[in-house]
Amino acid sequence: MSSSLATLAFASLVLVARTHAAAEGWDLTFSDEFTGAAGSYPDAAKWNIEVNGNPPNSEAEAYVKSARNVSLNGNGQLELTAYHEPSGSKQYTSGKVNSNGKFTQSYGRWEARIKLPEGTGFWPAFWMLGTNNGCGGWPSCGEIDIIENRGRLAMTSSSAMHGPGYSGNTPLAHSFNLPAASPSFFADYHVFACEWDETQVKFYVDTTLHYTVKKTDVQKYGNWVYNHNFYILLNLAVGGQFDGMKLPPSTAFPAKVTVDYVHVYKPGSGQIIVGLNPRARLASAVPDLEQLSAYDFTGRTHAARGSAQPLAIRAQGGKAAIGNPMLLAPHWSPAR
């Protein structure tokens, strides 16, 4: 580590508060950083691309398998893109992926870092459905909506649960408003997550726990059906019942949901740090690094993806991990 970087680091330790939070007890079970060539499909070993010309909820789009609608952007993100163009009986096309049959899990922490599209009538979502193991399909198999957004609301997201006796206009729903000083959901990436166990589901935006649904809360309306495997879904709907059938203006297209990563964890012995992206780290053996080994700090001169962003440095065992905490990826381990 250069002397100037070390000086900056110590100054940052004094001047800038930590912007990430550590949590013990998680082991990574699924990860996609969406690396790959621009225009390519996401990893077929992890994702199905849905094709559906008549999706539910009175949605106005057709989900199609086309690199225009579902593809990597070459910068480490997945893009789901909606166009104002006809497909069958629909006037819009869009993208949707799921992990059914490729990755399923019961319980754990499920999270993604996403930037949302702006425009009345857009309905992006990161959610989970229960596998049909004899439960009878939706809603009996359960649904966990980690995040949904009405595209006219730049600072508001919502989370919900659907099951037998509490589906559709579910009473188990909660809105979250970003702090006024925060970048909007359209202007920057945010981390959306849930932590699910045998007795409750907790919903997070970035590091804020905004909603907890306990088993006893669910049982006021119907059965707790969150005791089997679920799979991941990501999509961008157009129109539909979620926001009163509103449609975007033609000038709002194309619109993109940009997904930086998806990670899933199970309870274990590891540590995650919400706020440090492992893809943005730098490993280096530094002779004088041991003096920094007790510190975990941030500064504000690191440029990431073309804009000034905080810098996080973690030192341990003669190695340094350097990255941008506002990228808000969930786990860090000492660089090897």
Secondary structure, 3 states (H helix, E strand, C coil): CCHHHHHHHHHHHHHCCCCCEEEEEEEEEEEECCCCCCCCCCCCCCCEECCECCCCCCECEEECCCCCCEEECCCCCEEEEEECCCECCECEEECEEECCCCCCECCEEEEEEEECCCCCCEEEEEEEEECCCCCCCCCCCCEEEEEECCCCCCCEEEEEEECCCCCCCCCCEEEEECCCCCCCCCCCCEEEEEEECCCEEEEEECCEEEEEEEHHHHCCCCCCCCCCCEEEEEEEEEECHHHCCCCCCHHHCCEEEEEEEEEEEEEEEEEEEECCCHHHCCCCECHHHHHHCCCEEEEEEEEECCEEEEEEEEEECCEEEEECHHHCCCCCCCCC
